Amino acid sequence: MIGLEIHARLRTRTKLFCGCRADQFDAPPNTHTCPVCLGMPGALPVLNKRVVDLAIRAALAFHCKIGERSIFARKNYFYPDLPKGYQISQYDEPLAGGGRVELELNGRSRRVGIQRLHLEEDAAKLIHEGGRSLVDFNRAGVPLIEIVTEPEIHSPREAKDFLKKIRQILRYIGVSQVDMEKGEFRCDANISLSLEAKEGTRTEIKNMNSFRAVEEALAFEEGRQRELLLQGRPVERWTLDWDATKGRAVPMRSKEESEDYRYFPEPDLVPLVIDLRWQDELRETLPELPEERRRRWREQFKLPEYDIELLTEERKIADYFEEAARHYPRPKEISNWMMSELLRMAPDERTAIEPADFAHILRLVDEGRINRTTGKELIAAVIRTGKSPEELIAEGNLLQISDAGALAQTVAAVLADNPQAVADYKGGREQALGFLLGQVMRKTQGKADPQAARRILLERLRDSL
Ligand SMILES: [Zn+2]
């Protein structure tokens, strides 16, 4: 049984309880601080409404029930990255709970429950270097949501897939960038194994900073617990620290219980009351979520599951597909071209060609007015130059007739019109080929693809030998 605790940094301009910037990650240390986020005695927190908006959006996207009233609480512990001696979080009355996420695994759909979703502030960042420990308070007070799942995940692989799904949804609704490398998305996991029908003992793993680390750490811990249980030894309630370089989890301390934190209501903040109107207003701003979109696409576009999965992964790409399909209603063609031409490009180039232009090029290829190679070059050229396909075609005289069908007709006509040259070529006069090719070029006003024309000409002459 695996349960996850996920922290995601919300995308706001300012911090959770003060006006300091929350989006300046590369700023010099301690340049975005004030008495509130430095934890000065007497400084008072003021709740950022935008944070609450984003958290409600996330809660709605995970089908949570939003608490009419939620309470901020102090989570007390001492650590150098926490000058107040407590973190402002939520405890027994969280913002939301009772949600779910649909997970598709091996073609089967599964639900994982979301136990709770609450708001809390981030701690400062500790940097250990040169035998010293330094503190950067720019991160102190940055808004986070914590998402706690039910222990309904059943394998390390499922845990990884689930996390990716959470990331996808948070990105779709635009509440978080969810960049794991920047620490915007962090995950702790609880895991317990039992060989009989009774519940096992949970251990907690911390410091997994990539999707791969989550899968590997859980697989390691599953193995460790299995070995203990097979030897008839007890699993102890530890908190473990994942060491990705050594590929092993090492005990940090015996696991703390919530009693250890002596939570109590934050006396400097009033209860947060969220009425139905506020919820409804935000619900209306939610985009179609990935799972709904996939369902609709199966009906509407009848694409293979593989295509749907790939193209709905990111909202920007999915929107792009739909826009292109509006201009050129051949979904499978658009999907093929997007997968082969656009998705292999750098992320910021993928949608640098307008969907209408992209669809226009596909139409030209389908109509045989340009060949596939020219189509591909044209897509790359539009992205490179920012010019429209029409401009580029006019400039580069790109409407070459390299389409085999169109060229074959011209070649047949040229051969019929020039029986003497054909006879000469068959008689061994190689130069006659050049003459015939010249005729093809003249008949097409120079727009024939010379190589394609030559190839077709040779095929026809050989066939008629
Ligand atoms: Zn501040």
Residues whose N, C-alpha, C, O or C-beta is under 5 A from the ligand:
A	BS01	ZN	C18 G19 C20 H32 T33 C34 V36 C37
